[in-house]
């Protein structure tokens, strides 16, 4: 993923791609990236067609693999913790969040909101791979242009543990487990390199530049590394409107030749951008698919899936519908799933004693100030008047194209000066919540929380509307329109009984600028402005769609 080097506007005119011919399906490989096990059981079509985006939530910089009959994908999370979610699917269409590869962002105090802030840093485009020889998943990513970290687990749910730190920052890396079990990494921006790791994956054995992007193309990054039918491929994105691929028949270090896969291709999300920066994956019966993301702000970057065929000389071709990435395609033919995946929307009553994988904190939390015990307790962890500095703000992705979050909040243990509620969180934010002042409690809507382009706070917020709190328990609601292509509205309301809701305050405009990268999220928060000691309890969270 690009930082400030983006050479092309993220919202540009979309035109149908040219020069994309239909090719033949490449024969099934014996040395695929994940060295996945053969298909088991009879193949079947899960449904006649699927619709893009296959996930209308913010999952960008996708890496996708298959292990046996299960598909896994990883995505960027920047400053959110835990980082690098692992998605799981049995058909490439229906996905669930299974876990996170990076349990805590222990890359410096700024990721704890301690003397610094890590907004728009942290987990960028990274890589997920599976190594059959030891039955282990590997996650690899660079942090802050300084060094690379590798985490491993024998199950995607975890536990994930740090295997090693490598001094070379493998920018936008793709990890390949070769057919002889050697580990290679493709990485770089414009200048693409390949590194070989030691057999245990802990150190770098060799690195070599293998390709320099022609000036006529511009920037290439977002490497994904494959070995298919004895050929080595590095799949690269041109942010944010193109996809290219390098091919070598001479080994992982090249030489490589380049071909354009797509450029300025009309995408499947109205108002959204060009599908790009994802990965290739092969089904059990030999079919290939490309899982990319589409810029779709204010909601973020959403995954879209398209079938891929191959030319006779071994180049991938995205299958188009009327000259565009299709809104619908025939569903992948796969074995019957062992179970239904867990929906990404619905009700969470915080049962048990742990958060479900759908939740991520804004920076690392203070783990002494929150707990789950058939309900979520948030104790104040920071004294501040700035939500962007407040620790233990818990976030949830918004479901597109429109969705509503409703939270049941018990405020009886709040203290004077405390602020707790439900936010629409990004670099420009607003919230509805409870203020405790002078022993009295009010429900308020607050706007004007803003950051500048360096992610410094420029506005800590001001009241837009208020009402007397209906009691110690209140239901708060935020509705968000995240259709792509323009600023959209969010609205806030509250209730005394969870049935009848009253609108509070004006609509909030959620901007669609790309530079914060992550899309808007719903966020639960509780922070003090005077002294610590207060708490709130959240007994129910519901994410619903019309």
C-alpha positions as CSV (number, residue, x, y, z in Angstrom):
1,X,0.0,0.0,0.0
2,X,1.2,3.5,-0.7
3,X,2.0,6.2,1.8
4,X,2.4,9.7,0.5
5,X,3.8,8.5,-2.8
6,X,0.4,8.0,-4.4
7,X,0.8,9.3,-8.0
8,X,-2.8,8.8,-9.1
9,X,-6.0,10.2,-7.6
10,X,-8.0,7.6,-5.7
11,X,-11.2,8.9,-7.4
12,X,-10.6,9.1,-11.1
13,X,-12.6,8.4,-14.2
14,X,-13.1,4.7,-14.7
15,X,-12.9,3.3,-18.2
16,X,-13.2,-0.2,-19.5
17,X,-9.9,-2.1,-19.7
18,X,-8.6,-3.0,-23.1
19,X,-6.5,-5.9,-24.3
20,X,-7.9,-8.4,-21.9
21,X,-8.6,-11.6,-23.8
22,X,-10.2,-14.8,-22.6
23,X,-7.7,-17.5,-21.9
24,X,-7.8,-21.2,-20.9
25,X,-7.8,-22.5,-17.4
26,X,-4.3,-23.4,-16.3
27,X,-4.0,-27.1,-15.3
28,X,-3.9,-27.8,-11.6
29,X,-0.5,-27.2,-10.0
30,X,1.4,-29.5,-7.8
31,X,3.4,-26.6,-6.3
32,X,0.9,-23.9,-5.5
33,X,1.7,-21.2,-3.0
34,X,0.0,-22.8,-0.1
35,X,0.7,-26.4,-1.3
36,X,-2.9,-27.1,-0.4
37,X,-4.1,-30.6,0.1
38,X,-6.2,-32.2,-2.7
39,X,-9.9,-31.7,-2.7
40,X,-11.9,-34.0,-0.5
41,X,-15.5,-35.0,-1.2
42,X,-17.7,-34.2,-4.2
43,X,-17.6,-30.7,-5.6
44,X,-20.7,-28.6,-5.6
45,X,-21.9,-25.1,-6.4
46,X,-22.8,-23.3,-3.2
47,X,-25.2,-21.1,-5.1
48,X,-25.9,-20.1,-8.7
49,X,-24.2,-16.7,-8.5
50,X,-22.5,-14.5,-6.0
51,X,-22.6,-10.7,-5.8
52,X,-19.7,-8.2,-5.3
53,X,-18.4,-7.0,-3.0
54,X,-18.2,-10.4,-1.4
55,X,-17.6,-8.6,1.9
56,X,-19.0,-5.1,2.3
57,X,-16.6,-4.2,5.2
58,X,-13.2,-2.6,5.3
59,X,-10.6,-5.3,4.5
60,X,-7.8,-4.1,2.3
61,X,-4.5,-5.3,0.9
62,X,-5.8,-8.8,0.8
63,X,-3.6,-11.9,0.8
64,X,-5.5,-15.1,0.1
65,X,-4.5,-18.8,0.3
66,X,-6.2,-22.2,0.4
67,X,-5.3,-25.0,2.8
68,X,-7.2,-28.1,2.0
69,X,-10.8,-27.2,1.7
70,X,-10.5,-23.9,3.6
71,X,-9.6,-20.4,2.3
72,X,-7.9,-17.8,4.4
73,X,-7.2,-14.1,3.9
74,X,-5.3,-11.5,5.7
75,X,-5.8,-7.7,5.6
76,X,-4.3,-4.4,6.8
77,X,-5.4,-2.8,10.1
78,X,-3.0,0.1,10.6
79,X,-3.2,1.3,14.2
80,X,-6.0,-1.1,15.3
81,X,-5.2,-3.8,17.8
82,X,-5.1,-6.8,17.5
83,X,-3.8,-6.5,14.0
84,X,-3.9,-8.4,10.7
85,X,-7.2,-10.2,10.9
86,X,-7.4,-13.7,9.4
87,X,-10.6,-14.3,7.5
88,X,-11.9,-17.8,6.8
89,X,-14.2,-19.1,4.1
90,X,-15.2,-22.4,2.5
91,X,-16.4,-21.0,-0.8
92,X,-14.5,-17.7,-1.3
93,X,-17.8,-15.8,-1.0
94,X,-19.0,-16.2,2.6
95,X,-16.3,-15.1,5.1
96,X,-15.9,-14.9,8.9
97,X,-13.1,-13.4,11.1
98,X,-11.3,-16.3,12.7
99,X,-8.5,-14.5,14.5
100,X,-5.6,-12.0,14.3
101,X,-2.0,-12.7,13.4
102,X,-0.6,-9.9,15.4
103,X,-2.0,-10.1,19.0
104,X,-0.6,-6.8,20.1
105,X,1.1,-3.9,18.4
106,X,4.2,-4.0,20.5
107,X,6.3,-1.9,18.1
108,X,6.7,1.1,20.4
109,X,5.0,3.3,22.9
110,X,3.1,5.2,20.3
111,X,0.9,2.2,19.6
112,X,-0.2,2.4,23.3
113,X,-1.1,6.1,22.9
114,X,1.7,6.7,25.3
115,X,3.6,9.9,24.4
116,X,2.8,9.4,20.7
117,X,0.2,8.1,18.4
118,X,0.3,5.4,15.6
119,X,-2.5,6.6,13.4
120,X,-2.1,5.3,9.8
121,X,1.0,3.4,10.8
122,X,1.2,-0.2,12.1
123,X,-0.1,-3.1,10.0
124,X,0.1,-2.2,6.3
125,X,0.0,-4.6,3.4
126,X,1.4,-7.9,4.7
127,X,1.5,-11.6,3.8
128,X,-0.1,-14.8,5.0
129,X,1.2,-18.3,4.0
130,X,1.0,-21.9,5.1
131,X,3.9,-24.3,5.3
132,X,2.9,-27.9,4.9
133,X,6.2,-29.3,6.2
134,X,5.5,-28.1,9.7
135,X,1.8,-27.5,9.6
136,X,2.3,-23.8,10.4
137,X,0.8,-20.5,9.2
138,X,3.2,-17.6,8.7
139,X,2.3,-13.9,8.8
140,X,5.0,-11.5,7.6
141,X,4.9,-7.7,7.6
142,X,7.1,-4.6,7.9
143,X,6.5,-1.9,10.5
144,X,7.3,1.8,10.2
145,X,9.8,1.2,7.3
146,X,12.2,-0.1,10.0
147,X,12.1,-3.9,10.2
148,X,10.1,-7.0,9.4
149,X,8.2,-9.2,11.8
150,X,7.2,-12.8,11.3
151,X,4.5,-14.5,13.4
152,X,3.5,-18.1,13.3
153,X,0.6,-20.3,14.5
154,X,-0.6,-23.9,13.9
155,X,-4.2,-22.7,13.8
156,X,-5.4,-19.3,12.6
157,X,-7.4,-18.8,15.8
158,X,-4.1,-18.7,17.6
159,X,-2.1,-18.5,19.7
160,X,0.1,-16.5,17.3
161,X,3.7,-15.9,18.5
162,X,6.5,-13.8,17.1
163,X,9.0,-16.0,15.4
164,X,11.6,-13.4,14.5
165,X,12.5,-9.9,13.6
166,X,14.5,-9.2,10.4
167,X,16.3,-5.9,10.0
168,X,15.3,-5.5,6.3
169,X,11.9,-3.9,6.0
170,X,10.1,-6.0,3.4
171,X,7.7,-3.3,2.1
172,X,4.3,-4.6,0.9
173,X,5.7,-8.2,1.0
174,X,4.5,-11.5,-0.4
175,X,5.7,-14.7,1.2
176,X,6.2,-17.8,-0.9
177,X,6.6,-21.4,0.4
178,X,8.3,-23.0,-2.6
179,X,7.7,-26.7,-3.6
180,X,11.1,-27.6,-2.0
181,X,10.0,-25.8,1.3
182,X,12.3,-22.8,0.8
183,X,10.9,-19.5,2.0
184,X,11.1,-16.5,-0.3
185,X,9.8,-12.9,0.0
186,X,9.0,-10.5,-2.8
187,X,8.8,-6.9,-1.8
188,X,9.4,-3.3,-2.7
189,X,8.0,-0.1,-4.2
190,X,8.9,0.5,-7.9
191,X,12.1,-1.5,-7.3
192,X,11.1,-5.1,-6.6
193,X,13.4,-7.4,-4.8
194,X,13.3,-11.1,-3.7
195,X,14.8,-12.3,-0.4
196,X,15.5,-15.9,0.6
197,X,15.0,-16.8,4.3
198,X,16.8,-19.4,6.3
199,X,15.2,-22.9,6.6
200,X,13.8,-21.9,10.0
201,X,12.5,-18.6,8.7
202,X,14.3,-16.6,11.3
203,X,17.0,-14.8,9.2
204,X,17.6,-13.5,5.7
205,X,20.0,-15.6,3.6
206,X,20.1,-13.5,0.5
207,X,18.3,-10.5,-1.1
208,X,18.5,-9.3,-4.7
209,X,16.7,-6.7,-6.8
210,X,14.8,-8.5,-9.6
211,X,12.8,-5.8,-11.4
212,X,12.7,-2.1,-11.9
213,X,9.3,-0.7,-12.9
214,X,9.3,1.2,-16.2
215,X,8.7,4.9,-15.8
216,X,5.8,4.5,-18.3
217,X,4.0,2.4,-15.7
218,X,4.9,4.4,-12.6
219,X,4.7,2.8,-9.2
220,X,4.3,-0.9,-8.6
221,X,4.0,-2.4,-5.1
222,X,1.8,-4.8,-3.1
223,X,3.8,-8.0,-4.0
224,X,2.1,-11.4,-3.9
225,X,4.5,-14.3,-4.7
226,X,3.5,-17.6,-6.4
227,X,4.9,-20.6,-8.1
228,X,2.5,-22.0,-10.6
229,X,3.3,-24.8,-13.1
230,X,7.0,-24.3,-12.4
231,X,6.9,-20.6,-13.2
232,X,7.5,-17.9,-10.6
233,X,5.0,-14.9,-10.5
234,X,5.0,-11.7,-8.6
235,X,1.6,-10.1,-8.6
236,X,1.8,-6.3,-8.3
237,X,-0.5,-3.3,-8.0
238,X,-0.3,0.1,-9.5
239,X,-2.1,2.3,-6.9
240,X,-4.9,2.7,-7.2
241,X,-6.0,1.8,-10.7
242,X,-4.0,-1.1,-12.1
243,X,-2.6,-4.6,-11.6
244,X,0.5,-6.1,-13.2
245,X,2.3,-9.4,-13.0
246,X,5.9,-10.5,-13.4
247,X,6.8,-14.0,-14.6
248,X,10.1,-15.9,-14.4
249,X,10.9,-19.3,-15.8
250,X,14.5,-19.0,-14.5
251,X,13.8,-19.2,-10.8
252,X,12.7,-17.0,-7.9
253,X,15.4,-14.4,-8.6
254,X,14.4,-14.0,-12.3
255,X,14.8,-12.7,-14.8
256,X,11.2,-11.5,-14.9
257,X,9.1,-10.2,-17.7
258,X,6.0,-8.0,-17.0
259,X,2.4,-7.9,-18.3
260,X,-0.5,-5.7,-17.5
261,X,-3.5,-7.5,-16.0
262,X,-5.9,-4.6,-15.7
263,X,-5.9,-0.8,-15.8
264,X,-8.7,1.6,-15.2
265,X,-11.1,-1.2,-15.1
266,X,-14.7,-0.3,-14.1
267,X,-15.4,-1.9,-10.7
268,X,-18.5,-3.6,-9.2
269,X,-19.2,-1.0,-6.5
270,X,-21.2,2.1,-7.7
271,X,-19.1,5.1,-7.0
272,X,-16.1,3.0,-6.1
273,X,-12.7,2.6,-7.6
274,X,-10.7,0.1,-9.6
275,X,-10.3,-3.4,-8.1
276,X,-6.7,-3.9,-7.3
277,X,-4.1,-5.1,-4.7
278,X,-5.2,-8.6,-3.8
279,X,-4.2,-12.1,-4.4
280,X,-4.7,-15.2,-6.7
281,X,-6.0,-18.5,-5.4
282,X,-6.9,-21.8,-6.9
283,X,-9.9,-23.9,-6.0
284,X,-9.9,-27.6,-5.3
285,X,-11.0,-28.4,-8.9
286,X,-8.4,-26.2,-10.5
287,X,-10.3,-22.9,-11.1
288,X,-8.6,-19.6,-10.3
289,X,-9.9,-16.5,-8.7
290,X,-8.6,-13.0,-8.0
291,X,-9.7,-11.5,-4.6
292,X,-9.0,-7.7,-4.8
293,X,-10.3,-4.7,-3.0
294,X,-12.2,-1.7,-4.2
295,X,-11.8,1.8,-2.8
296,X,-15.3,2.5,-1.4
297,X,-15.0,5.4,1.0
298,X,-16.3,6.5,3.4
299,X,-16.6,2.8,4.3
300,X,-13.1,1.9,3.4
301,X,-11.8,-0.8,1.0
302,X,-14.0,-3.7,0.3
303,X,-13.1,-7.2,-1.2
304,X,-14.4,-8.2,-4.6
305,X,-13.9,-11.5,-6.3
306,X,-13.5,-12.4,-10.0
307,X,-12.7,-15.6,-11.9
308,X,-9.3,-15.8,-13.7
309,X,-8.3,-17.8,-16.7
310,X,-4.8,-18.2,-18.2
311,X,-3.4,-17.7,-21.7
312,X,-1.6,-20.6,-23.4
313,X,1.7,-19.1,-22.5
314,X,0.9,-18.7,-18.8
315,X,-0.5,-15.2,-18.1
316,X,-3.6,-14.6,-16.0
317,X,-6.7,-12.9,-17.4
318,X,-9.5,-11.5,-15.3
319,X,-12.9,-12.5,-16.7
320,X,-15.0,-9.4,-17.4
321,X,-18.7,-8.8,-17.7
322,X,-19.6,-6.2,-20.3
323,X,-16.0,-4.8,-20.2
324,X,-16.0,-4.5,-16.4
325,X,-15.3,-6.4,-13.2
326,X,-18.6,-8.2,-12.8
327,X,-21.2,-7.3,-10.1
328,X,-22.2,-11.0,-10.3
329,X,-20.5,-14.2,-11.4
330,X,-21.2,-17.9,-11.2
331,X,-20.3,-19.2,-7.7
332,X,-17.1,-21.2,-7.3
333,X,-17.6,-24.9,-7.4
334,X,-16.3,-26.2,-4.1
335,X,-17.0,-29.1,-1.7
336,X,-19.8,-28.7,0.8
337,X,-18.8,-26.5,3.7
338,X,-18.4,-28.3,7.1
339,X,-20.5,-25.6,8.7
340,X,-21.8,-22.1,8.2
341,X,-19.4,-19.3,8.8
342,X,-20.1,-16.8,11.6
343,X,-22.0,-13.7,10.3
344,X,-20.1,-10.4,10.5
345,X,-23.3,-8.6,11.6
346,X,-25.8,-9.4,14.3
347,X,-26.0,-9.2,18.1
348,X,-23.1,-9.5,20.5
349,X,-24.0,-9.8,24.2
350,X,-20.4,-10.2,25.2
351,X,-21.0,-13.6,26.5
352,X,-18.1,-15.5,27.9
353,X,-14.9,-13.8,29.0
354,X,-13.3,-12.8,25.8
355,X,-14.0,-10.4,22.9
356,X,-15.0,-11.9,19.6
357,X,-12.7,-11.5,16.7
358,X,-14.9,-8.9,15.1
359,X,-13.6,-6.3,17.6
360,X,-10.4,-4.3,17.4
361,X,-9.1,-1.5,19.7
362,X,-8.0,1.9,18.6
363,X,-4.3,1.3,19.4
364,X,-3.4,-1.2,22.1
365,X,-5.7,-1.2,25.1
366,X,-4.8,-0.9,28.8
367,X,-5.8,-4.4,29.7
368,X,-6.3,-3.5,33.3
369,X,-9.2,-1.2,32.4
370,X,-11.6,-3.5,30.6
371,X,-13.1,-6.9,31.0
372,X,-15.7,-9.2,29.4
373,X,-17.9,-11.3,31.7
374,X,-21.3,-11.7,30.0
375,X,-21.1,-8.0,29.3
376,X,-18.3,-5.5,28.5
377,X,-17.0,-3.3,31.2
378,X,-15.0,-0.2,30.1
379,X,-13.3,1.6,33.0
380,X,-11.8,5.0,32.2
381,X,-8.2,4.5,31.1
382,X,-7.2,8.1,30.1
383,X,-7.8,11.6,31.4
384,X,-8.2,13.7,28.3
385,X,-10.7,15.9,26.4
386,X,-9.6,14.3,23.1
387,X,-11.1,11.1,22.0
388,X,-8.2,10.5,19.7
389,X,-5.9,10.3,22.7
390,X,-8.3,8.1,24.8
391,X,-7.2,4.5,25.3
392,X,-9.6,1.6,25.2
393,X,-11.8,2.8,22.4
394,X,-13.2,-0.4,20.9
395,X,-14.1,-0.4,17.2
396,X,-16.3,-2.5,14.9
397,X,-16.4,-2.3,11.1
398,X,-19.4,-0.8,9.5
399,X,-21.5,-3.0,7.1
400,X,-22.3,-1.5,3.7
401,X,-24.0,-0.1,2.0
402,X,-25.9,1.1,5.1
403,X,-26.1,-0.2,8.6
404,X,-27.0,0.7,12.1
405,X,-25.2,0.0,15.4
406,X,-27.3,0.0,18.6
407,X,-25.7,-0.3,22.0
408,X,-27.2,-0.8,25.4
409,X,-25.2,1.2,28.0
410,X,-25.3,1.2,31.8
411,X,-23.9,4.5,33.0
412,X,-24.6,4.3,36.8
413,X,-20.9,4.0,37.6
414,X,-19.7,7.0,35.7
415,X,-18.0,9.8,37.5
416,X,-18.1,13.6,37.0
417,X,-16.3,14.6,33.9
418,X,-16.6,11.1,32.2
419,X,-17.7,10.7,28.6
420,X,-19.0,7.4,27.2
421,X,-20.8,6.5,24.1
422,X,-20.9,5.3,20.5
423,X,-18.9,7.1,17.8
424,X,-18.5,7.2,14.1
425,X,-14.7,7.2,14.2
426,X,-12.2,8.4,11.6
427,X,-10.1,11.5,11.1
428,X,-13.3,13.5,11.3
429,X,-15.6,12.0,13.9
430,X,-18.8,12.5,15.8
431,X,-20.6,10.6,18.7
432,X,-23.7,10.1,20.7
433,X,-23.2,9.3,24.4
434,X,-23.5,10.2,28.0
435,X,-21.9,13.1,29.9
436,X,-21.7,13.2,33.6
437,X,-21.3,16.6,35.1
438,X,-22.2,17.9,38.6
439,X,-23.8,14.6,39.5
440,X,-26.2,15.0,36.5
441,X,-26.2,12.8,33.4
442,X,-27.1,14.0,29.9
443,X,-27.3,12.4,26.6
444,X,-25.4,14.4,24.0
445,X,-24.4,14.4,20.4
446,X,-20.9,15.8,19.8
447,X,-19.3,16.8,16.5
448,X,-16.2,18.6,15.4
449,X,-13.6,15.9,16.3
450,X,-11.0,16.4,13.6
451,X,-7.4,15.6,12.6
452,X,-5.1,17.2,10.1
453,X,-3.2,15.4,7.4
454,X,-0.4,14.6,9.9
455,X,-3.0,12.9,12.2
456,X,-2.7,15.6,14.8
457,X,-5.9,16.6,16.6
458,X,-7.3,19.9,15.3
459,X,-10.7,19.7,17.1
460,X,-11.8,17.9,20.3
461,X,-15.5,18.3,19.7
462,X,-18.5,20.4,20.7
463,X,-22.0,19.7,21.6
464,X,-24.6,19.7,18.8
465,X,-27.6,18.6,20.9
466,X,-28.4,17.3,24.3
467,X,-31.3,15.8,26.4
468,X,-31.8,14.7,29.9
469,X,-30.7,11.1,30.4
470,X,-33.6,8.7,30.7
471,X,-32.0,6.8,33.6
472,X,-29.0,4.7,34.4
473,X,-29.5,2.6,31.3
474,X,-29.7,4.1,27.8
475,X,-29.8,2.7,24.3
476,X,-27.6,4.6,21.8
477,X,-27.8,4.3,18.1
478,X,-25.7,5.4,15.1
479,X,-26.8,4.8,11.5
480,X,-24.2,5.0,8.8
481,X,-24.6,5.4,5.0
482,X,-21.2,4.3,3.5
483,X,-22.2,4.1,-0.2
484,X,-19.0,4.9,-2.1
485,X,-18.2,8.0,-4.1
486,X,-19.3,10.9,-2.0
487,X,-19.5,12.2,1.6
488,X,-22.4,10.4,3.3
489,X,-24.6,10.9,6.3
490,X,-24.5,9.4,9.7
491,X,-27.3,10.0,12.3
492,X,-27.6,9.5,16.0
493,X,-30.5,8.6,18.3
494,X,-31.2,7.3,21.8
495,X,-33.9,5.4,23.6
496,X,-35.1,4.8,27.2
497,X,-36.4,1.3,26.4
498,X,-34.6,0.0,23.3
499,X,-37.8,0.2,21.3
500,X,-38.7,3.8,20.7
501,X,-35.7,6.0,19.5
502,X,-35.4,9.8,19.4
503,X,-33.2,11.5,16.9
504,X,-30.6,13.7,18.6
505,X,-28.7,16.4,16.7
506,X,-28.1,17.0,13.0
507,X,-26.7,14.5,10.5
508,X,-23.0,14.1,10.5
509,X,-21.1,14.2,7.2
510,X,-18.7,11.3,6.7
511,X,-16.1,12.3,4.2
512,X,-14.8,10.0,1.4
513,X,-11.2,11.1,1.3
514,X,-8.8,8.1,1.0
515,X,-5.8,9.4,3.0
516,X,-6.7,7.9,6.4
517,X,-6.8,4.6,4.5
518,X,-9.1,2.9,7.0
519,X,-12.8,3.5,6.6
520,X,-15.2,4.8,9.2
521,X,-15.9,2.5,12.1
522,X,-18.4,2.3,14.9
523,X,-16.6,2.8,18.2
524,X,-17.4,2.2,21.9
525,X,-15.6,4.5,24.3
526,X,-15.4,5.7,27.9
527,X,-12.8,8.3,29.0
528,X,-12.4,10.7,31.8
529,X,-11.8,14.5,31.5
530,X,-11.0,14.9,35.3
531,X,-10.0,11.8,37.1
532,X,-10.0,8.0,36.6
533,X,-12.3,5.6,38.5
534,X,-15.5,5.6,36.6
535,X,-16.9,2.8,34.4
536,X,-19.7,1.8,32.1
537,X,-21.1,-1.5,31.2
538,X,-22.2,-2.5,27.7
539,X,-24.6,-5.4,27.7
540,X,-25.6,-5.6,24.1
541,X,-24.3,-4.5,20.7
542,X,-26.3,-5.0,17.5
543,X,-25.1,-4.3,14.0
544,X,-28.1,-4.5,11.6
545,X,-28.9,-3.7,8.0
546,X,-32.1,-2.5,6.4
